[in-house]
Amino acid sequence: MPPDGPARVFERHRAIECRDLIEPDLLASLLDHCRRGSFVADHVDRLGSREVEAPQRVGVALNIVLSRPPFLHWVEVVTGCQDLHRVEGRLVQTRANGLDALDWHNDTHDDAAGARRLGITVNLSDAAYEGGGFELRKTATQEMLTRYCHDRAGSALIFDIAGDLEHRVLPLMSGGPRRVFTGWFVQALLRFRSDHRPDLQEGAACAVLLIMRVERRDRRKTLHRDRRGERQQVLSSRGVAGQCGQPARSEEMRRQ
């Protein structure tokens, strides 16, 4: 997409939607891992509650994918934020439980290094839901700049987190869960030329390989556990006494 049009939209609304940001094959894999992933409760002091992926697998994969230099350069042109170095974020989800939501806040309040320049959310939900809208406004005047609801998996919202702005996530009313990757475009603390950024041109492939590597590790653990259980069953059926793994003794050996 040429940057001129999105740049005007971002200037007016301080946010820009990126439809179908994630490639279809990678998106299908990420959605599958979201469904099978595990989440733990995460309470944000004075703001609200949600759940985060633990361990972060989808989150790590998208950190790689979204840090590809061509995409970072496009974001720089559209938003006017220079020297974007990478994306840092994680997968979170909210449920229609009357608790999960985030109140008005600014993402720079806990950014001690001052490296965060923009926020991003990527929709990874595969279940319909009501509510869960994102709102962005000016802090001083409370002028609403953007109201946005994720309605398509793989699409993203990039938004400004400057000091004069604040945003919130409304609670789910029904359905869900609402799953999104949420993170920040981080500026290098030292000035890097674009050719000094990490070589992440093959970010999507790296992300898939990373997921596959974690899956292989988990499968090996499961296979080892299953084989050990089968071995114990075989030994038990042969009347083996003592510790698991001891060789079976024949009747003739026992008589000796």
N, C-alpha and C positions, 0 to 999 in steps of 0.2 A: 504494500500500500504506500503510495507517495506520502511523504510526511507533511506536506503543506496543509492539507485539509485537517488531519488530526491535530496539528499544531494550533490551528485556530480554535478547535473544539477545546483543547486543553487550556488554552489561555482564558477562555470564557468560563469553563466549568471546573477548572483545576483538576480534571480527571479525564481519562480517555478509555473507552472500551476497546478491547482487542478480541474480535470474534474468531473462534476456531484457532486459537494460538498454538495449541498442542497438536502435533501430527496424529492422525487417526490411529495408527498401529500402536504408537506409544501411549496414547490416551486410553485405548482398550486395556493395555497392560496395567497402567496406573489405576484405572477404575477397579480392575480385578483385585489388585493388591490393597486398595482401600477397603473393599468388601471383606477381605480376609485378614486385615490388619487388626492390631489391638490398640486400644486407647485407654488413657488414664485421665482422671479428673485434674483440672488445672484451674486454680482460683487466682484471679488477678486482683490484687489488693485495691479496694475502693472502686473497682471497675466492673467486675462480674465474674462469671464462670463459663467454662467450656471444657472440652476434652481434647487431649493432644495425642498424636500417634506415638507409641512407645513399643519398640525402638523406632526411630525415624528412618523409614525406608523410602517411602514416596517423597517425603520432604527432602531427603538427600539427593534423590534422583532429579527433582525439579530444581534444586539449587544448581546442579550442573547444567541442565538444559537451558535454564533462563540466563545463565552467565555466558552464553555464546557471544563473542565479540560483535557479530553483525547485528544481533538483536539489541545489545547494549548501545551500539552506535545509533540505531534507529530511535531508541528511547531518548538518547541525548538530543537528537535533532528535534524531536517532537516537543520535548518538555523544556529544553534550554538548560537542563542540568548536565554539566560537563564532568568528565573524568570518572564516569561510573565504572566501577571495578568488577563487581560481582553482585549476585543476589543471595541473600541469606534469609531463610524462612523455614517453616515447618507445616505439616498437615494438621489441621484442627477440625473439630466437628462440634456442632451444637444440636441439641434435641429439644423437642416441644415438651419441656418439663416445667415451664414456668420459672426456671432459674437461669438457664444458659442465655447470656447476652453480654454485651460490653457497652458501658455507658460512654458519654462524651469524653474524649481524651485526645492527646496529641502524642505521636510516637517518638518525639524527640525528648520527652521528659526524663527517660531513663537511658538515653544514648550518651554515655559519658564521653565517648571518643568524638562525638559530633560527626559521625561518618554517614548516617542515614540521610538520604536525599528524597526518596520517593517510596510510597507503599505499593504493594501489589497483592491482589487476591485472584486465585485461579479456581474456577468452579470444578470440583471433582465429585459432585453429587450425582447419584443415579436414581434417586427416589424423589418424587414430587413433594413439595412442601409449601405451606403458606406462612408468610412472615419472613423474618430473617433478613430484612432489607438493610442496605448500607446507606448511611447519610453523611454528607460532608458539608460543613458550613464555616463561615467566618466567625471567629471567637468573639470579637468585639461587638459586632452588630447582630450576630446570629442569623445573618443572611444565608439562606440555603443555596448551596452551589450545585450539589449533585444528590439525587436519590437514585439508587441502583439496586436491582434485584437480579441475582444470577439465575438465568433460566436455560442455560445451555452448557453442558459439560465441555470442558476444554477452553472456554472463553475466559477472559481476564479483564480486570479493572486495574488500571494504573492511576494512582492519585497522589496529589501533592501532600506533603506532611510539614510544610513550612510552619513557622512559629505562630502565624496569625490564623491558623486553621485548626479545627478539631473534627473528629468523626466518631461514629458509633455504629454498632451492629444491633439491630432490633431482635427481640426474641422470636422464636418460631411459634406459630399458633397451632399448627398441625402438620402431620406428615414427617418427612425427613428420614434420617438426619441430614442436616446441611453440612457438607464436607467441602472445605476449601483449603488450598495452600495459601498461606498468608506470610508475607515477608517484606523485605525492603531492598531497594537498590542502594548499594553501599558505595560511597566515594572512597577512593584510595586516599589514605592519610598522607602519602607522598605522591607527588604528581607522576603518573605513569603515562607514557605514550601508548596509543592503542596497540602498537606492536609489542609492547611489554606485558600485555595481559596474558593470563594463562592460555595455552593453546587448547581451546575448548570448541574448536570448529565442529568436532564430531560429538558434541555434547549429548545428543539424543542416543547415539549408539553407546556412549559411555554409560549413560543412565540405565539402559536396558541390560548391559553387561553387568553393571553393579547389582541390579536386582536379581539377575540370574545367578550371580555368584553367591549372594545371600541365600537364595532358594536352594542351590546345590549343597551349601553347608548344612542347612536345616534338614534336607533330605538325607544326607549322610548320617546325621545324628539319629534321625528316625529309623533308618535302615539298620544302623548298628544296634539300636535298642530292640527293634523287632527280631533281628537275628539272635540276639542274646536271649530274648524270651523264648524263641523257638528251640534254641539249644537246651535251655533249662527244661522245657517240656519233654524233649527227646530223652534227656538224661533221667528225668523223673520216671518216664514210662519204662525205662530199663531197670528200674529199681536201684538207682545209684544213690548212695548215702553220702553225706558229707558236703563239702563245698561245691558250688557250681563250677564246672570246667574240669573236674577230676575225671580221668578215664574210667570207663566201665570195667569192672573186674568180672571175668567169666566164672562160671560155677567151678571149673577145674582149678582155677587159681585160688578160689576161696577155700577149696578143700585142702590145698597145700598149706 
